[in-house]
């Protein structure tokens, strides 16, 4: 049976592993990228009657800045970069969440051992 010291050491090892993974995350960006097809303003254009004839794709990045939604139109190359950085941001958040969970378990073991 694992002792409190062994259990705490295992949590500390896992925490250090997660901390190392943080260094590989790369650049981050919040928000999301959408790919859109739109209808134009010309009433006779086929885009109004046939969804497969809509114009696009157009890429947009959307995020919140000071509680306001900000949207920016992107080129396809820019969209790829934003998507990569947004994926990095999600990975960062997932790692930090797991670090908090591991730290909470370690704290429980440490406090129980102090009694």
Order of alpha helices (4+ residues) and beta strands (2+ residues): alpha-beta-beta-beta-alpha
